[in-house]
Amino acid sequence: MESLYLLIPLAILIAAGIVWVFLWAVKSDQFEDLEGPAHRIIMEDDDKVEEKTDNKPEK
């Protein structure tokens, strides 16, 4: 029973911390564009590909 005096406030503090981190993430637009980075990986720019092949020294 004595352990509940420690565990209940500790659980409340942890829950408050999780809520605070979630609200911070929402306010700083962390969840704004979830699909954009995944599409950017697949759709590589042609200019960057040409730069990579043009800058190779010939031997």
Phi and psi restraints in degrees (range 20) as a CNS / XPLOR table:
assign (resid 1 and name C) (resid 2 and name N)
       (resid 2 and name CA) (resid 2 and name C) 1.0 -67.3 20.0 2
assign (resid 2 and name N) (resid 2 and name CA)
       (resid 2 and name C) (resid 3 and name N) 1.0 -27.4 20.0 2
assign (resid 2 and name C) (resid 3 and name N)
       (resid 3 and name CA) (resid 3 and name C) 1.0 -68.5 20.0 2
assign (resid 3 and name N) (resid 3 and name CA)
       (resid 3 and name C) (resid 4 and name N) 1.0 -24.5 20.0 2
assign (resid 3 and name C) (resid 4 and name N)
       (resid 4 and name CA) (resid 4 and name C) 1.0 -65.7 20.0 2
assign (resid 4 and name N) (resid 4 and name CA)
       (resid 4 and name C) (resid 5 and name N) 1.0 -29.3 20.0 2
assign (resid 4 and name C) (resid 5 and name N)
       (resid 5 and name CA) (resid 5 and name C) 1.0 -65.6 20.0 2
assign (resid 5 and name N) (resid 5 and name CA)
       (resid 5 and name C) (resid 6 and name N) 1.0 -24.2 20.0 2
assign (resid 5 and name C) (resid 6 and name N)
       (resid 6 and name CA) (resid 6 and name C) 1.0 -93.7 20.0 2
assign (resid 6 and name N) (resid 6 and name CA)
       (resid 6 and name C) (resid 7 and name N) 1.0 -42.1 20.0 2
assign (resid 6 and name C) (resid 7 and name N)
       (resid 7 and name CA) (resid 7 and name C) 1.0 -72.5 20.0 2
assign (resid 7 and name N) (resid 7 and name CA)
       (resid 7 and name C) (resid 8 and name N) 1.0 -36.7 20.0 2
assign (resid 7 and name C) (resid 8 and name N)
       (resid 8 and name CA) (resid 8 and name C) 1.0 -66.7 20.0 2
assign (resid 8 and name N) (resid 8 and name CA)
       (resid 8 and name C) (resid 9 and name N) 1.0 -49.0 20.0 2
assign (resid 8 and name C) (resid 9 and name N)
       (resid 9 and name CA) (resid 9 and name C) 1.0 -63.7 20.0 2
assign (resid 9 and name N) (resid 9 and name CA)
       (resid 9 and name C) (resid 10 and name N) 1.0 -35.3 20.0 2
assign (resid 9 and name C) (resid 10 and name N)
       (resid 10 and name CA) (resid 10 and name C) 1.0 -64.8 20.0 2
assign (resid 10 and name N) (resid 10 and name CA)
       (resid 10 and name C) (resid 11 and name N) 1.0 -41.4 20.0 2
assign (resid 10 and name C) (resid 11 and name N)
       (resid 11 and name CA) (resid 11 and name C) 1.0 -65.8 20.0 2
assign (resid 11 and name N) (resid 11 and name CA)
       (resid 11 and name C) (resid 12 and name N) 1.0 -37.4 20.0 2
assign (resid 11 and name C) (resid 12 and name N)
       (resid 12 and name CA) (resid 12 and name C) 1.0 -66.5 20.0 2
assign (resid 12 and name N) (resid 12 and name CA)
       (resid 12 and name C) (resid 13 and name N) 1.0 -41.5 20.0 2
assign (resid 12 and name C) (resid 13 and name N)
       (resid 13 and name CA) (resid 13 and name C) 1.0 -64.0 20.0 2
assign (resid 13 and name N) (resid 13 and name CA)
       (resid 13 and name C) (resid 14 and name N) 1.0 -42.2 20.0 2
assign (resid 13 and name C) (resid 14 and name N)
       (resid 14 and name CA) (resid 14 and name C) 1.0 -66.0 20.0 2
assign (resid 14 and name N) (resid 14 and name CA)
       (resid 14 and name C) (resid 15 and name N) 1.0 -42.7 20.0 2
assign (resid 14 and name C) (resid 15 and name N)
       (resid 15 and name CA) (resid 15 and name C) 1.0 -63.3 20.0 2
assign (resid 15 and name N) (resid 15 and name CA)
       (resid 15 and name C) (resid 16 and name N) 1.0 -41.3 20.0 2
assign (resid 15 and name C) (resid 16 and name N)
       (resid 16 and name CA) (resid 16 and name C) 1.0 -64.0 20.0 2
assign (resid 16 and name N) (resid 16 and name CA)
       (resid 16 and name C) (resid 17 and name N) 1.0 -38.3 20.0 2
assign (resid 16 and name C) (resid 17 and name N)
       (resid 17 and name CA) (resid 17 and name C) 1.0 -64.6 20.0 2
assign (resid 17 and name N) (resid 17 and name CA)
       (resid 17 and name C) (resid 18 and name N) 1.0 -40.4 20.0 2
assign (resid 17 and name C) (resid 18 and name N)
       (resid 18 and name CA) (resid 18 and name C) 1.0 -65.5 20.0 2
assign (resid 18 and name N) (resid 18 and name CA)
       (resid 18 and name C) (resid 19 and name N) 1.0 -42.6 20.0 2
assign (resid 18 and name C) (resid 19 and name N)
       (resid 19 and name CA) (resid 19 and name C) 1.0 -62.9 20.0 2
assign (resid 19 and name N) (resid 19 and name CA)
       (resid 19 and name C) (resid 20 and name N) 1.0 -41.9 20.0 2
assign (resid 19 and name C) (resid 20 and name N)
       (resid 20 and name CA) (resid 20 and name C) 1.0 -62.8 20.0 2
assign (resid 20 and name N) (resid 20 and name CA)
       (resid 20 and name C) (resid 21 and name N) 1.0 -44.3 20.0 2
assign (resid 20 and name C) (resid 21 and name N)
       (resid 21 and name CA) (resid 21 and name C) 1.0 -63.8 20.0 2
assign (resid 21 and name N) (resid 21 and name CA)
       (resid 21 and name C) (resid 22 and name N) 1.0 -41.1 20.0 2
assign (resid 21 and name C) (resid 22 and name N)
       (resid 22 and name CA) (resid 22 and name C) 1.0 -63.0 20.0 2
assign (resid 22 and name N) (resid 22 and name CA)
       (resid 22 and name C) (resid 23 and name N) 1.0 -46.7 20.0 2
assign (resid 22 and name C) (resid 23 and name N)
       (resid 23 and name CA) (resid 23 and name C) 1.0 -64.1 20.0 2
assign (resid 23 and name N) (resid 23 and name CA)
       (resid 23 and name C) (resid 24 and name N) 1.0 -37.7 20.0 2
assign (resid 23 and name C) (resid 24 and name N)
       (resid 24 and name CA) (resid 24 and name C) 1.0 -61.7 20.0 2
assign (resid 24 and name N) (resid 24 and name CA)
       (resid 24 and name C) (resid 25 and name N) 1.0 -43.4 20.0 2
assign (resid 24 and name C) (resid 25 and name N)
       (resid 25 and name CA) (resid 25 and name C) 1.0 -64.6 20.0 2
assign (resid 25 and name N) (resid 25 and name CA)
       (resid 25 and name C) (resid 26 and name N) 1.0 -38.9 20.0 2
assign (resid 25 and name C) (resid 26 and name N)
       (resid 26 and name CA) (resid 26 and name C) 1.0 -68.2 20.0 2
assign (resid 26 and name N) (resid 26 and name CA)
       (resid 26 and name C) (resid 27 and name N) 1.0 -43.3 20.0 2
assign (resid 26 and name C) (resid 27 and name N)
       (resid 27 and name CA) (resid 27 and name C) 1.0 -68.6 20.0 2
assign (resid 27 and name N) (resid 27 and name CA)
       (resid 27 and name C) (resid 28 and name N) 1.0 -29.1 20.0 2
assign (resid 27 and name C) (resid 28 and name N)
       (resid 28 and name CA) (resid 28 and name C) 1.0 -94.5 20.0 2
assign (resid 28 and name N) (resid 28 and name CA)
       (resid 28 and name C) (resid 29 and name N) 1.0 17.8 20.0 2
assign (resid 28 and name C) (resid 29 and name N)
       (resid 29 and name CA) (resid 29 and name C) 1.0 59.7 20.0 2
assign (resid 29 and name N) (resid 29 and name CA)
       (resid 29 and name C) (resid 30 and name N) 1.0 37.7 20.0 2
assign (resid 29 and name C) (resid 30 and name N)
       (resid 30 and name CA) (resid 30 and name C) 1.0 -71.2 20.0 2
assign (resid 30 and name N) (resid 30 and name CA)
       (resid 30 and name C) (resid 31 and name N) 1.0 -24.7 20.0 2
assign (resid 30 and name C) (resid 31 and name N)
       (resid 31 and name CA) (resid 31 and name C) 1.0 -105.6 20.0 2
assign (resid 31 and name N) (resid 31 and name CA)
       (resid 31 and name C) (resid 32 and name N) 1.0 18.6 20.0 2
assign (resid 31 and name C) (resid 32 and name N)
       (resid 32 and name CA) (resid 32 and name C) 1.0 -68.8 20.0 2
assign (resid 32 and name N) (resid 32 and name CA)
       (resid 32 and name C) (resid 33 and name N) 1.0 -51.1 20.0 2
assign (resid 32 and name C) (resid 33 and name N)
       (resid 33 and name CA) (resid 33 and name C) 1.0 -128.7 20.0 2
assign (resid 33 and name N) (resid 33 and name CA)
       (resid 33 and name C) (resid 34 and name N) 1.0 97.4 20.0 2
assign (resid 33 and name C) (resid 34 and name N)
       (resid 34 and name CA) (resid 34 and name C) 1.0 -87.3 20.0 2
assign (resid 34 and name N) (resid 34 and name CA)
       (resid 34 and name C) (resid 35 and name N) 1.0 -24.6 20.0 2
assign (resid 34 and name C) (resid 35 and name N)
       (resid 35 and name CA) (resid 35 and name C) 1.0 -98.4 20.0 2
assign (resid 35 and name N) (resid 35 and name CA)
       (resid 35 and name C) (resid 36 and name N) 1.0 -19.0 20.0 2
assign (resid 35 and name C) (resid 36 and name N)
       (resid 36 and name CA) (resid 36 and name C) 1.0 -58.8 20.0 2
assign (resid 36 and name N) (resid 36 and name CA)
       (resid 36 and name C) (resid 37 and name N) 1.0 -51.2 20.0 2
assign (resid 36 and name C) (resid 37 and name N)
       (resid 37 and name CA) (resid 37 and name C) 1.0 -61.8 20.0 2
assign (resid 37 and name N) (resid 37 and name CA)
       (resid 37 and name C) (resid 38 and name N) 1.0 -33.3 20.0 2
assign (resid 37 and name C) (resid 38 and name N)
       (resid 38 and name CA) (resid 38 and name C) 1.0 -67.3 20.0 2
assign (resid 38 and name N) (resid 38 and name CA)
       (resid 38 and name C) (resid 39 and name N) 1.0 -37.5 20.0 2
assign (resid 38 and name C) (resid 39 and name N)
       (resid 39 and name CA) (resid 39 and name C) 1.0 -74.0 20.0 2
assign (resid 39 and name N) (resid 39 and name CA)
       (resid 39 and name C) (resid 40 and name N) 1.0 -32.6 20.0 2
assign (resid 39 and name C) (resid 40 and name N)
       (resid 40 and name CA) (resid 40 and name C) 1.0 -66.6 20.0 2
assign (resid 40 and name N) (resid 40 and name CA)
       (resid 40 and name C) (resid 41 and name N) 1.0 -30.7 20.0 2
assign (resid 40 and name C) (resid 41 and name N)
       (resid 41 and name CA) (resid 41 and name C) 1.0 -67.0 20.0 2
assign (resid 41 and name N) (resid 41 and name CA)
       (resid 41 and name C) (resid 42 and name N) 1.0 -41.4 20.0 2
assign (resid 41 and name C) (resid 42 and name N)
       (resid 42 and name CA) (resid 42 and name C) 1.0 -73.3 20.0 2
assign (resid 42 and name N) (resid 42 and name CA)
       (resid 42 and name C) (resid 43 and name N) 1.0 -43.1 20.0 2
assign (resid 42 and name C) (resid 43 and name N)
       (resid 43 and name CA) (resid 43 and name C) 1.0 -92.4 20.0 2
assign (resid 43 and name N) (resid 43 and name CA)
       (resid 43 and name C) (resid 44 and name N) 1.0 86.2 20.0 2
assign (resid 43 and name C) (resid 44 and name N)
       (resid 44 and name CA) (resid 44 and name C) 1.0 -80.8 20.0 2
assign (resid 44 and name N) (resid 44 and name CA)
       (resid 44 and name C) (resid 45 and name N) 1.0 141.6 20.0 2
assign (resid 44 and name C) (resid 45 and name N)
       (resid 45 and name CA) (resid 45 and name C) 1.0 -68.2 20.0 2
assign (resid 45 and name N) (resid 45 and name CA)
       (resid 45 and name C) (resid 46 and name N) 1.0 139.1 20.0 2
assign (resid 45 and name C) (resid 46 and name N)
       (resid 46 and name CA) (resid 46 and name C) 1.0 -68.0 20.0 2
assign (resid 46 and name N) (resid 46 and name CA)
       (resid 46 and name C) (resid 47 and name N) 1.0 -32.8 20.0 2
assign (resid 46 and name C) (resid 47 and name N)
       (resid 47 and name CA) (resid 47 and name C) 1.0 -62.9 20.0 2
assign (resid 47 and name N) (resid 47 and name CA)
       (resid 47 and name C) (resid 48 and name N) 1.0 -39.7 20.0 2
assign (resid 47 and name C) (resid 48 and name N)
       (resid 48 and name CA) (resid 48 and name C) 1.0 -68.9 20.0 2
assign (resid 48 and name N) (resid 48 and name CA)
       (resid 48 and name C) (resid 49 and name N) 1.0 -34.6 20.0 2
assign (resid 48 and name C) (resid 49 and name N)
       (resid 49 and name CA) (resid 49 and name C) 1.0 -67.4 20.0 2
assign (resid 49 and name N) (resid 49 and name CA)
       (resid 49 and name C) (resid 50 and name N) 1.0 -42.4 20.0 2
assign (resid 49 and name C) (resid 50 and name N)
       (resid 50 and name CA) (resid 50 and name C) 1.0 -65.7 20.0 2
assign (resid 50 and name N) (resid 50 and name CA)
       (resid 50 and name C) (resid 51 and name N) 1.0 -38.8 20.0 2
assign (resid 50 and name C) (resid 51 and name N)
       (resid 51 and name CA) (resid 51 and name C) 1.0 -63.1 20.0 2
assign (resid 51 and name N) (resid 51 and name CA)
       (resid 51 and name C) (resid 52 and name N) 1.0 -39.1 20.0 2
assign (resid 51 and name C) (resid 52 and name N)
       (resid 52 and name CA) (resid 52 and name C) 1.0 -65.8 20.0 2
assign (resid 52 and name N) (resid 52 and name CA)
       (resid 52 and name C) (resid 53 and name N) 1.0 -38.3 20.0 2
assign (resid 52 and name C) (resid 53 and name N)
       (resid 53 and name CA) (resid 53 and name C) 1.0 -80.7 20.0 2
assign (resid 53 and name N) (resid 53 and name CA)
       (resid 53 and name C) (resid 54 and name N) 1.0 -29.8 20.0 2
assign (resid 53 and name C) (resid 54 and name N)
       (resid 54 and name CA) (resid 54 and name C) 1.0 -74.3 20.0 2
assign (resid 54 and name N) (resid 54 and name CA)
       (resid 54 and name C) (resid 55 and name N) 1.0 -28.5 20.0 2
assign (resid 54 and name C) (resid 55 and name N)
       (resid 55 and name CA) (resid 55 and name C) 1.0 -87.2 20.0 2
assign (resid 55 and name N) (resid 55 and name CA)
       (resid 55 and name C) (resid 56 and name N) 1.0 3.3 20.0 2
assign (resid 55 and name C) (resid 56 and name N)
       (resid 56 and name CA) (resid 56 and name C) 1.0 -79.3 20.0 2
assign (resid 56 and name N) (resid 56 and name CA)
       (resid 56 and name C) (resid 57 and name N) 1.0 128.2 20.0 2
assign (resid 56 and name C) (resid 57 and name N)
       (resid 57 and name CA) (resid 57 and name C) 1.0 -72.4 20.0 2
assign (resid 57 and name N) (resid 57 and name CA)
       (resid 57 and name C) (resid 58 and name N) 1.0 142.1 20.0 2
assign (resid 57 and name C) (resid 58 and name N)
       (resid 58 and name CA) (resid 58 and name C) 1.0 -91.3 20.0 2
assign (resid 58 and name N) (resid 58 and name CA)
       (resid 58 and name C) (resid 59 and name N) 1.0 139.5 20.0 2
